[in-house]
């Protein structure tokens, strides 16, 4: 099987909302059924044979490096370390310095989407897309902003709306061509969501990949507990 491109995983989170249940580790290292969440994520990714994984780290990055080292499941691992928090956009921009493939998969280190990664890449490549985002329909998406599309093109990002019965959410799973860097803000520190995606929807074509695959965000204690209950069966 040909190598999947490089993967950036944003793993610099503090886990502020998880402090009641998880302490003293970066949020992606929170144990889920006795295995760090990030390890579940990389185990699932390993089926797609990525070229390498770039872990974008910050808070207590030494814990992540000690666990994964320079390779995991025969996948090379390199680290892009933030000495000061750069925001999601700044972290991605910095990590792109280590990307050596034409395309790159970007993931959040505290969410999991059971997506068919090679199929996602085929869709992105077939469309010759600069940027493709995985979107999932969700009932009562109050925790998330929603995304409006026209066909497969993303048109608008909406703020969180507690009254919305259903909508498409951004799963935080993206494929991008390396040339997307030309469209990033010049500053070092920025939000990927507000300073790039929301501002650039009219300037560059953003493609939607629709999926109803299993999705979980361990950012709040209820869903962290849910992951602990569900992951052992999910990966059997």
N, C-alpha and C positions, 0 to 999 in steps of 0.2 A: 504494500500500500504506500502510495506517495505521501510524503510528509504534509501534514496540515501546517498552516503558517504559524508564525510566532503568536504567543498569547500573552497579553498583559492582564494581570489580576491586581486590582486595587485592594491592598491588604494593610492599609495604614490606619484603620479605624480605631477609635478609643473605646467604643462600646458603652457610651455614657448611659443609654437607657437600659443596658443589661447589668449595670453595677450591682443590682440587687441579687443577681444569680451567678454572675461571672466576674471575678476580680483578678487583677494583676496580669492579665494577658491581653494582647491585641484582640479585638472582636473576632477576626477570622480564625483565631486559635481557640475559640470557645469550644469546650468538649461537647460533642454530640454523640450520644451512645458510646462514650469513652474514647472517641477519636476526634481530633481537632476538625472543626467544620471545613477548614481549608484543605485538609487531607481528603475528605469526601469529594470535594470539588475537583481536586487534581486527579484523584483516582478515576472519576468519571471522564475527565478530559483525556486521560491517558489512552482511552479506547480509540481516540481520533489521531493518535500519534503526532502531536504537535512538534514543530521544529525545535522550539524551546519555550520555556515559560519565564516571563519577566515578572517578578513579584515586586510591586510598588509598595514599599514599606515605610514606616515612620515610627510611630509609638512602639517602644519595646521590640524593635526589629530584630534584636539579637535572639529572641525566643524563636522567631520564625526561621532564622538562618540556622540555628542549632538543630532544629527539627528536620529541615529539608536538605540542608547542605547544598552541594553543587549539582546534584541530580536526584531525581526521584522517579522510580519506575522506568529507568533508562532515558528519561527526558532531562536534557540539560536545564538547570535553573540558574538564573542570574538575578541580581537585586538592584533595584533603583531606589535609593534611600533618600527620603526627605529629611533634612536636618530641621527645617521649619515647615509646618503644614502649608501646602501649596494649593489646597482645594482640589476637587476632583479633576478639573481641567488641567491645572498645573502639574498634577501627578501624572496624568496621561502624557502630556507634552514632554515631561522629563523622561518618562519611561520609553518614549519613542526613540530616544537616542540609542537605545539598545536593540531596536527592531531591525532585522536584516532581511525580512521577506517583503514582497510587494504589498500583501495584505496583512492585517493583524486583527485577531479577535480580542476584544476588550470585555472583561467581566468585573463585577463587583465581588469582593471577597466575603461578603456577608449575605449574599443571595444565591439561590440555586435554581436553575431552570433545566429540566430534563429534556433538553433540546437535542435533536439529531444534528450535531455540529457539522459533519460533512455535507448534509443536505442544505444547511444554512449557508455554507460556503458556496455550494453549487448555485444557489439562488442569487447570491451576491455577485458571483463571477459571471453568470449568464446575463445579468442585467448591466454588466460593466459598471457597477455602482461604485461611487466614491464612499458612500456611507449607507449602511443597512442596519436597522434596529429591529430586534425581536419584540413584537407587541403581543399582548395576551388579553383576550376579553375577560373581564372580571365583574362579578356582581358586587354591589356596595363597595366601590373602590375608594372609600373615603380617606384611606391612609395615603393614597397615591394621587398625583396629578394624572390627568388623562390626555390622550393624544387623538387628534382628529386627522383623518386621512381622506384622500380622494383617489380611489383605486389603490395602487400600491405606493402612492406618494404621500409623505407626511406634510400636512398643511399647517397644523397649529398645535401648540402645547397649552393645556388648560391647568389652572391652579386646582388644588384639592377642593372638592365640593362635597360636603357631608350629606347633601340631599340627593346626590346622583345614585340612581338605581343600578346602573351598569355603565361600563365604558372600557376603552382600550387602555391598558397601562404599559408603560415602558418597563421592561423587565431588567434593564441594565446590562443587556447582552448586545454587543455591537460588533460589526465587521467594518473595517475602514481600510482604504488604501493609504499608504504612507504619505502620499501627496496631499492628504487632508491637512497636514501641518501648515500649508500655505494659507489656510482659512482660519487657523486658530488666532486668538488675540495675541498681541505682541507681549503683553505683560507675563511675568513668570507665574503669578498667582491668580487663578480664576476658577469659577465654577463651570464645569462642563455643561451642566444643564441650562443655567440661565445666561451665561456669557458666551456660549457657543451655540448649542442646539436651538434655543428659543430665538436667538438673534439671527441665525443664518438660514432659517427655514425657507425664506424667499430667495436666498442667494445661491444656495447649492441644493441639488436634488437629494432628498433623504428618502430612501426606500424603506418600506415596511415588510417585514416577514411575519406573517400571522401564525401564531401557534397556540394551542390549548394544552400544552404540556404542563406537567406538574411544576409548580413554582412556589418557593418559600423564601421569606426574608426574615432572618433571625434577629433583626434589630430590636424587637420588643420581646419581653419575657414570655408572653403567651405563645408566640410563634417559635421561640426558642424551645419551649417545652414540646410543642407539636413536632418539631424536627427530631427531638430526642425519641419521641414515640414512633415516628413514621420511618426514619431513615433505615433502621435495620431491615425492615421488610421491603422497602423501596429498592434496595440494591441487591437483594438476594437473587 
